[in-house]
Amino acid sequence: MWNKFLLAAAILTISSTHSPESGPLKPCRVQGIDEQLLCGKLSVFENRQTRTGRKIDLNVVVLPALDQQHKEAPLFDLAGGPGIASTSAAFDYTTALRDYRRRRDVVLVDQRGTGESNPLHCKNNDPHYLREMYTVRYVDDCRRTLERVADLTQYTTPIAMDDLDDVRAWLGYDRINLIGLSYGTRAALVYLRQHPEHVRSVILMGIAPTNARLPMYHTRNAQRATELLFAECAADAACNKEYPRVAEEFSQLLKTLGNQPVKLKYQASETAKEIDVEIRRDEFAEALRTQLYTPTGARRVPFIIHQAAMGNFKPFLKLVIPKDPSTAAPAFIADGMYLSITCAEDVPFINTAAAKRMNRGTFFENYRVEQQQRACAHWRRGRVPPGYEKPIESTAPVLIIAGYMDPVTSPDWAAEAAAHLPNSKLWLIRHHAHVPVGLTNFECFDRVLMKFLDDPEAKNIDTSCGDQMLPPPFFVEQH
């Protein structure tokens, strides 16, 4: 099932005894996986233009096709974030997603700056939870640390997609299938633009196009998704009974927190140490915004708001503070990679005045824009080619999946992208958000995607089963 794959957070440890020069791939074992996979490292210049200086060993894991005698074009899975390691999906392709390997290899390449391809992770020395997303100290410390091991201007999507084509050629593939979620869709589209002759088909889920100017529209898209969620709550008997004023409660709560942050003591578990917590408006709203990414998370939002409005912030704090901080999983997004991408490809093109006007008076206001603009002012900015923001045009077969409830990548973007891809099919799923965790009839998702991979020219592929992909019930506290 795609839900486990899409939220894969653990960066897997690859163990192999060969060196990059000893051959493309060698049998290897990946932590937590019983079956034997194929692993390798391809060395590329960090600066592809000068072809001098530092090199990056790109980490590659291939999950072989189950039917080796009737192999078809491989599936290259491009991770989101930006900053997530593609190899973190390896476990899922040996379990829930195993059917995708019936007749094709699945290729996972840690994009430069992620996983084991010179990862650009930032160390967080601030022990406090609910801090600002990008404090100046955090960004400065991260930049200074990473500049010792990386030229931060060389970690853009166009450069990385030329890396990916090197991997394709190294492995001996001609035409490949691409699949990406969120930022992974941008990577796939850029690869399609730069290397069209090697693309058999593309699957895009939650499109983040090259002209998205992230995070300029985060607030607009989240505001829409929140209002739709509140409308669904009002139309649901149980939700409306418990939370009849949830929109008003949210507005008043944000106003209250904006005037005076809430300070309290919180103990995450019986064995955890009691800590001091300060809950501020913007960080509270941002944490709730991320809950809208999945149907499961979204359906708890009215409950969390209602409880907080009554002064009970424990349901909210359970979202953001682990029960045992000492055993919490490490960050699965490499922040340095995230900043290198967005500071080169998005933030410089944001109209600051327009963003302020558009986001003023909303639930989420202009927080993300201000945070990332400030962070990028302290980051070394890469360059993108002229015309990078223009829509990608191609006649390749493309399946575009959009969630009507998506709080971050607007379904409008999917329609705009489809207009430039004449051999595309747009599948809008009514109750899908950004990641379809929690939807019923999930086998519909896999069935449609595998049908497309088998016959990508089938523009009339039946997606009607998406009508039965329903969200979980709203969370209502039992009395």
C-alpha positions as CSV (number, residue, x, y, z in Angstrom):
1,M,0.0,0.0,0.0
2,W,1.2,3.5,-0.8
3,N,0.6,4.9,2.6
4,K,3.6,3.3,4.2
5,F,5.9,4.2,1.3
6,L,4.8,7.9,1.1
7,L,5.6,8.5,4.7
8,A,8.8,6.5,4.8
9,A,11.1,8.3,7.2
10,A,13.9,6.0,8.1
11,I,17.1,6.4,6.0
12,L,18.2,2.8,5.5
13,T,21.7,1.6,6.1
14,I,23.2,-0.1,3.0
15,S,25.9,-2.7,3.7
16,S,28.1,-3.9,0.9
17,T,31.7,-4.9,0.5
18,H,32.5,-3.5,-3.0
19,S,34.0,-0.2,-4.0
20,P,32.4,2.1,-6.6
21,E,35.0,1.1,-9.2
22,S,34.4,-2.7,-8.9
23,G,31.3,-2.8,-11.0
24,P,27.9,-1.2,-11.3
25,L,25.9,-3.3,-8.8
26,K,26.7,-6.0,-6.2
27,P,24.4,-8.1,-4.1
28,C,23.7,-6.4,-0.8
29,R,21.6,-6.5,2.3
30,V,19.6,-3.6,3.5
31,Q,18.8,-3.2,7.1
32,G,15.3,-4.6,8.0
33,I,14.9,-6.4,4.6
34,D,15.2,-10.1,4.3
35,E,15.7,-10.4,0.6
36,Q,18.9,-9.7,-1.3
37,L,19.0,-6.5,-3.3
38,L,21.5,-4.8,-5.6
39,C,23.5,-1.8,-4.4
40,G,26.2,0.4,-5.9
41,K,27.8,3.9,-5.9
42,L,28.2,6.1,-9.0
43,S,30.8,8.8,-8.5
44,V,29.9,12.2,-10.2
45,F,31.5,15.6,-10.0
46,E,29.8,17.9,-7.5
47,N,30.3,20.7,-10.1
48,R,29.1,19.1,-13.3
49,Q,30.0,22.2,-15.3
50,T,33.7,22.4,-14.5
51,R,34.1,18.7,-13.9
52,T,36.8,19.4,-11.4
53,G,37.1,19.2,-7.6
54,R,34.9,17.3,-5.2
55,K,33.0,14.2,-6.2
56,I,29.8,12.7,-4.9
57,D,29.1,9.0,-4.6
58,L,25.5,8.6,-5.6
59,N,23.9,5.9,-3.5
60,V,21.9,3.5,-5.7
61,V,19.6,0.6,-4.7
62,V,17.9,-1.6,-7.3
63,L,15.1,-4.0,-6.3
64,P,15.1,-6.6,-9.2
65,A,12.1,-7.5,-11.2
66,L,10.4,-10.6,-9.9
67,D,10.0,-12.0,-13.4
68,Q,13.5,-11.6,-14.9
69,Q,12.6,-13.4,-18.2
70,H,9.9,-10.8,-19.2
71,K,11.5,-7.6,-17.9
72,E,10.1,-4.3,-19.0
73,A,11.3,-0.7,-18.5
74,P,12.3,0.0,-14.9
75,L,10.6,2.3,-12.5
76,F,12.7,5.1,-11.0
77,D,11.1,6.4,-7.8
78,L,11.9,10.1,-7.0
79,A,11.5,11.1,-3.4
80,G,9.8,14.3,-2.1
81,G,10.7,16.9,0.4
82,P,13.0,18.1,-1.1
83,G,15.4,16.3,1.1
84,I,14.1,12.8,1.6
85,A,16.2,9.8,0.6
86,S,14.7,7.7,-2.2
87,T,16.3,4.6,-0.7
88,S,14.0,5.0,2.3
89,A,11.3,3.3,0.2
90,A,13.3,0.1,-0.3
91,F,11.4,-1.8,2.5
92,D,8.0,-1.0,1.0
93,Y,9.0,-2.3,-2.4
94,T,9.8,-5.6,-0.7
95,T,6.5,-5.7,1.1
96,A,3.4,-3.6,0.4
97,L,4.6,-2.4,-3.0
98,R,6.1,-5.6,-4.1
99,D,3.6,-6.0,-7.0
100,Y,5.2,-3.0,-8.8
101,R,8.2,-5.2,-9.4
102,R,6.3,-8.0,-11.2
103,R,8.1,-7.3,-14.5
104,R,10.3,-4.3,-13.8
105,D,13.2,-3.3,-11.7
106,V,12.6,-0.5,-9.1
107,V,15.5,1.9,-9.0
108,L,16.1,4.1,-5.9
109,V,18.7,6.8,-6.2
110,D,19.5,9.1,-3.3
111,Q,19.5,12.5,-4.9
112,R,22.7,14.5,-4.2
113,G,22.3,16.0,-0.7
114,T,20.1,13.2,0.6
115,G,20.5,9.7,2.1
116,E,24.0,8.5,1.5
117,S,24.7,10.8,-1.4
118,N,26.6,13.5,0.6
119,P,23.6,14.3,2.8
120,L,23.1,17.9,3.8
121,H,21.6,17.4,7.2
122,C,21.6,20.3,9.7
123,K,22.3,19.7,13.4
124,N,19.7,21.2,15.7
125,N,21.3,22.4,18.9
126,D,18.1,23.9,20.1
127,P,16.4,21.5,22.5
128,H,13.1,23.4,22.6
129,Y,10.1,22.3,20.7
130,L,7.8,24.6,18.7
131,R,10.7,26.9,17.9
132,E,10.7,28.9,14.8
133,M,11.2,26.9,11.6
134,Y,14.4,28.7,10.6
135,T,16.1,30.7,13.2
136,V,19.0,32.8,12.0
137,R,21.4,30.9,14.3
138,Y,20.2,27.5,13.0
139,V,20.6,28.5,9.4
140,D,24.0,30.1,9.9
141,D,25.3,27.2,11.9
142,C,24.0,24.8,9.3
143,R,25.5,26.7,6.4
144,R,28.9,27.0,8.0
145,T,29.0,23.3,8.9
146,L,27.9,22.1,5.4
147,E,30.2,24.4,3.5
148,R,33.1,22.3,4.8
149,V,31.8,19.3,2.8
150,A,29.7,20.8,0.0
151,D,29.3,23.6,-2.5
152,L,25.7,24.5,-1.6
153,T,25.1,26.1,-5.0
154,Q,25.5,22.7,-6.7
155,Y,22.4,21.0,-5.2
156,T,19.6,22.1,-7.6
157,T,17.1,19.9,-9.4
158,P,18.5,20.4,-12.9
159,I,21.9,19.3,-11.8
160,A,20.5,16.3,-9.9
161,M,18.5,15.2,-12.9
162,D,21.6,15.1,-15.0
163,D,23.0,12.9,-12.2
164,L,20.0,10.7,-12.5
165,D,20.5,10.3,-16.2
166,D,24.1,9.2,-15.5
167,V,22.8,6.5,-13.2
168,R,20.3,5.4,-15.9
169,A,23.1,5.0,-18.5
170,W,25.5,3.4,-15.9
171,L,22.9,0.7,-15.2
172,G,22.3,0.1,-18.9
173,Y,18.7,1.2,-19.2
174,D,17.4,3.0,-22.3
175,R,13.8,4.2,-21.5
176,I,12.6,4.5,-18.0
177,N,9.3,5.1,-16.0
178,L,9.4,7.9,-13.4
179,I,7.2,8.2,-10.4
180,G,7.3,11.1,-7.9
181,L,5.3,12.7,-5.1
182,S,5.3,16.4,-4.3
183,Y,8.9,17.7,-4.9
184,G,9.5,14.3,-6.6
185,T,7.1,15.5,-9.3
186,R,9.2,18.5,-10.0
187,A,12.3,16.3,-10.3
188,A,10.4,14.0,-12.7
189,L,9.3,17.0,-14.8
190,V,12.7,18.4,-15.0
191,Y,14.2,15.1,-16.0
192,L,11.4,14.9,-18.7
193,R,12.5,18.3,-20.0
194,Q,16.2,17.5,-20.0
195,H,16.2,13.9,-21.1
196,P,12.9,13.3,-23.0
197,E,14.3,10.6,-25.2
198,H,14.8,8.3,-22.2
199,V,11.3,8.6,-20.7
200,R,8.7,5.9,-21.3
201,S,6.0,7.2,-18.9
202,V,5.6,9.5,-15.8
203,I,3.4,9.3,-12.7
204,L,3.0,12.6,-10.8
205,M,1.3,12.8,-7.4
206,G,0.7,16.2,-5.9
207,I,2.4,18.4,-8.5
208,A,4.9,21.0,-7.4
209,P,5.8,22.6,-10.7
210,T,8.8,24.7,-11.5
211,N,6.8,27.9,-11.2
212,A,5.2,27.1,-7.8
213,R,7.4,29.6,-5.9
214,L,7.2,27.6,-2.8
215,P,6.2,28.5,-0.1
216,M,4.3,31.6,-1.5
217,Y,1.1,29.6,-1.9
218,H,1.3,27.4,1.1
219,T,-1.1,29.6,3.0
220,R,-3.6,30.0,0.2
221,N,-3.7,26.3,-0.5
222,A,-3.9,25.4,3.2
223,Q,-6.7,28.0,3.8
224,R,-8.8,26.4,1.1
225,A,-8.2,22.9,2.5
226,T,-9.1,24.0,6.0
227,E,-12.3,25.7,4.9
228,L,-13.3,22.6,3.0
229,L,-12.5,20.5,6.1
230,F,-14.7,22.7,8.3
231,A,-17.5,22.5,5.8
232,E,-17.3,18.7,5.8
233,C,-17.4,18.8,9.6
234,A,-20.5,20.9,9.5
235,A,-22.1,18.4,7.2
236,D,-21.2,15.5,9.4
237,A,-23.6,14.8,12.2
238,A,-21.1,13.6,14.7
239,C,-18.5,16.2,14.0
240,N,-21.0,19.1,13.9
241,K,-22.5,18.0,17.2
242,E,-19.1,18.0,19.0
243,Y,-17.5,21.0,17.2
244,P,-20.3,23.2,15.9
245,R,-18.1,26.4,16.1
246,V,-14.8,25.0,15.1
247,A,-14.0,27.7,12.5
248,E,-14.8,30.4,15.1
249,E,-12.8,28.6,17.7
250,F,-9.8,28.4,15.4
251,S,-9.9,32.1,14.6
252,Q,-10.3,33.1,18.2
253,L,-7.6,30.8,19.3
254,L,-5.1,32.1,16.8
255,K,-6.0,35.7,17.9
256,T,-5.4,34.8,21.5
257,L,-2.1,33.1,20.9
258,G,-1.0,36.0,18.7
259,N,-1.7,38.4,21.6
260,Q,-0.2,36.2,24.3
261,P,1.6,32.8,23.8
262,V,0.6,30.0,26.2
263,K,3.3,28.8,28.5
264,L,2.8,25.5,30.3
265,K,4.6,22.4,31.6
266,Y,4.2,19.2,29.7
267,Q,5.1,15.6,30.4
268,A,5.0,13.4,27.3
269,S,4.8,10.2,29.2
270,E,5.0,8.8,32.8
271,T,8.8,8.2,32.4
272,A,9.5,11.4,30.4
273,K,10.9,14.5,32.0
274,E,8.5,17.4,32.5
275,I,9.5,20.3,30.2
276,D,8.5,23.9,29.8
277,V,6.6,24.6,26.6
278,E,5.7,27.9,24.9
279,I,3.0,27.7,22.2
280,R,2.9,30.7,19.8
281,R,0.4,31.5,17.2
282,D,2.5,30.9,14.0
283,E,4.1,27.7,15.2
284,F,0.7,26.3,16.4
285,A,-0.9,27.1,13.0
286,E,2.0,25.7,11.1
287,A,1.9,22.4,13.0
288,L,-1.8,22.1,12.3
289,R,-1.3,22.9,8.6
290,T,0.9,19.8,8.3
291,Q,-1.8,17.7,9.8
292,L,-3.9,18.5,6.7
293,Y,-1.4,16.5,4.5
294,T,-3.2,13.2,5.1
295,P,-6.9,12.4,5.5
296,T,-6.1,10.7,8.8
297,G,-4.4,13.8,10.2
298,A,-7.0,16.2,8.9
299,R,-9.8,14.3,10.6
300,R,-8.3,15.0,14.0
301,V,-7.9,18.7,13.5
302,P,-11.4,19.8,14.7
303,F,-10.9,17.8,17.9
304,I,-7.4,19.4,18.5
305,I,-8.7,22.9,17.9
306,H,-11.7,22.4,20.1
307,Q,-9.6,21.1,23.0
308,A,-7.1,23.9,22.7
309,A,-9.9,26.5,22.6
310,M,-11.0,25.1,26.0
311,G,-7.4,25.4,27.3
312,N,-6.4,21.8,26.8
313,F,-3.3,21.7,24.6
314,K,-2.3,18.1,25.4
315,P,-3.8,16.6,22.2
316,F,-1.8,19.2,20.2
317,L,1.4,18.6,22.1
318,K,1.2,14.9,21.4
319,L,1.6,15.7,17.7
320,V,4.8,17.7,18.1
321,I,6.6,16.2,21.1
322,P,7.7,12.5,21.1
323,K,6.9,10.4,24.2
324,D,10.6,9.7,24.5
325,P,12.8,12.4,22.9
326,S,15.9,10.2,23.3
327,T,14.5,7.6,21.0
328,A,12.9,9.9,18.4
329,A,13.7,9.1,14.8
330,P,16.2,11.5,13.2
331,A,14.9,14.1,10.8
332,F,14.2,12.4,7.5
333,I,14.4,15.6,5.5
334,A,17.9,17.0,5.0
335,D,17.3,20.7,5.7
336,G,20.4,21.8,3.9
337,M,19.1,20.1,0.7
338,Y,15.7,21.7,1.3
339,L,17.2,25.1,1.5
340,S,19.6,24.6,-1.4
341,I,16.6,23.7,-3.6
342,T,14.1,26.3,-2.5
343,C,16.6,29.1,-2.1
344,A,17.6,28.7,-5.8
345,E,14.3,27.6,-7.4
346,D,11.5,29.2,-5.5
347,V,12.1,31.9,-2.9
348,P,14.0,34.3,-5.2
349,F,10.9,34.6,-7.4
350,I,8.4,35.3,-4.7
351,N,6.8,38.8,-4.9
352,T,7.0,39.8,-1.3
353,A,4.3,42.4,-1.4
354,A,1.9,40.1,-3.3
355,A,2.5,37.4,-0.8
356,K,1.8,39.7,2.2
357,R,-1.5,40.8,0.5
358,M,-2.6,37.3,-0.4
359,N,-1.9,35.8,3.1
360,R,-3.1,38.7,5.3
361,G,-6.1,37.7,7.4
362,T,-5.8,34.0,6.8
363,F,-5.4,31.3,9.4
364,F,-1.8,30.7,8.5
365,E,-0.8,34.3,7.5
366,N,2.7,34.9,5.9
367,Y,4.7,32.8,8.3
368,R,6.3,30.3,5.9
369,V,7.2,33.0,3.4
370,E,8.9,35.1,6.0
371,Q,10.7,32.2,7.5
372,Q,12.1,31.0,4.2
373,Q,13.0,34.4,2.8
374,R,15.0,35.1,6.0
375,A,16.7,31.7,5.8
376,C,17.6,32.1,2.1
377,A,19.1,35.5,2.9
378,H,21.7,33.5,4.9
379,W,22.2,30.7,2.4
380,R,24.4,30.4,-0.7
381,R,22.1,30.5,-3.7
382,G,22.5,28.3,-6.7
383,R,21.3,29.1,-10.2
384,V,18.7,27.7,-12.5
385,P,18.7,27.8,-16.3
386,P,16.9,30.6,-18.1
387,G,13.2,29.7,-18.6
388,Y,13.3,27.2,-15.7
389,E,9.9,28.4,-14.4
390,K,8.2,27.7,-17.8
391,P,5.7,24.8,-17.9
392,I,7.2,21.5,-19.1
393,E,5.8,20.4,-22.4
394,S,6.0,16.8,-23.6
395,T,4.0,14.2,-25.5
396,A,5.1,11.5,-23.2
397,P,2.4,9.5,-21.4
398,V,1.8,11.1,-18.0
399,L,-0.7,10.1,-15.2
400,I,-1.4,13.1,-12.9
401,I,-3.0,12.4,-9.5
402,A,-4.4,15.3,-7.6
403,G,-6.1,15.5,-4.2
404,Y,-9.1,17.8,-4.0
405,M,-8.3,18.3,-0.3
406,D,-4.5,18.9,-0.9
407,P,-3.3,21.7,1.5
408,V,0.0,22.3,-0.2
409,T,0.0,21.4,-4.0
410,S,-3.1,22.9,-5.5
411,P,-5.2,20.7,-7.8
412,D,-5.2,23.8,-10.0
413,W,-1.5,23.2,-10.6
414,A,-2.3,19.7,-11.8
415,A,-4.8,21.0,-14.3
416,E,-2.3,23.7,-15.5
417,A,0.4,21.0,-15.9
418,A,-1.9,18.7,-17.8
419,A,-2.7,21.5,-20.3
420,H,1.0,21.3,-21.5
421,L,1.1,17.5,-21.5
422,P,-1.3,16.5,-24.3
423,N,-0.8,12.7,-23.7
424,S,-1.7,13.0,-20.0
425,K,-4.6,11.9,-17.9
426,L,-5.6,13.9,-14.8
427,W,-7.1,11.9,-11.9
428,L,-8.7,14.1,-9.3
429,I,-9.6,12.2,-6.1
430,R,-12.3,13.9,-4.1
431,H,-11.1,12.9,-0.5
432,H,-7.4,12.7,-1.2
433,A,-5.2,15.3,0.4
434,H,-1.4,15.4,-0.3
435,V,-0.6,11.9,0.9
436,P,-3.5,9.5,0.8
437,V,-3.0,7.9,4.2
438,G,-6.3,6.8,5.7
439,L,-8.4,6.5,2.6
440,T,-10.6,3.4,2.2
441,N,-10.5,1.2,-1.0
442,F,-6.8,1.9,-1.2
443,E,-6.3,-1.0,-3.6
444,C,-7.8,1.3,-6.3
445,F,-4.7,3.4,-6.1
446,D,-2.3,0.5,-6.8
447,R,-4.6,-1.0,-9.5
448,V,-4.8,2.3,-11.5
449,L,-1.0,3.0,-11.2
450,M,0.0,-0.5,-12.3
451,K,-2.5,-0.5,-15.1
452,F,-0.9,2.7,-16.4
453,L,2.6,1.3,-16.1
454,D,1.5,-1.7,-18.1
455,D,-0.1,0.4,-20.8
456,P,0.7,4.1,-20.4
457,E,-0.9,5.0,-23.7
458,A,-4.3,4.0,-22.4
459,K,-5.8,7.5,-21.9
460,N,-9.2,6.0,-21.2
461,I,-7.9,4.1,-18.1
462,D,-10.7,3.6,-15.6
463,T,-10.3,5.6,-12.5
464,S,-13.9,5.4,-11.3
465,C,-12.9,3.3,-8.3
466,G,-11.5,6.6,-6.8
467,D,-15.1,7.6,-6.0
468,Q,-15.0,4.9,-3.3
469,M,-11.8,6.1,-1.7
470,L,-13.3,7.6,1.4
471,P,-11.7,9.4,4.4
472,P,-11.9,8.0,7.9
473,P,-14.5,9.4,10.3
474,F,-13.8,12.6,12.1
475,F,-12.2,12.0,15.5
476,V,-14.7,12.5,18.2
477,E,-13.7,12.1,21.8
478,Q,-15.8,9.4,23.6
479,H,-17.6,10.7,26.6
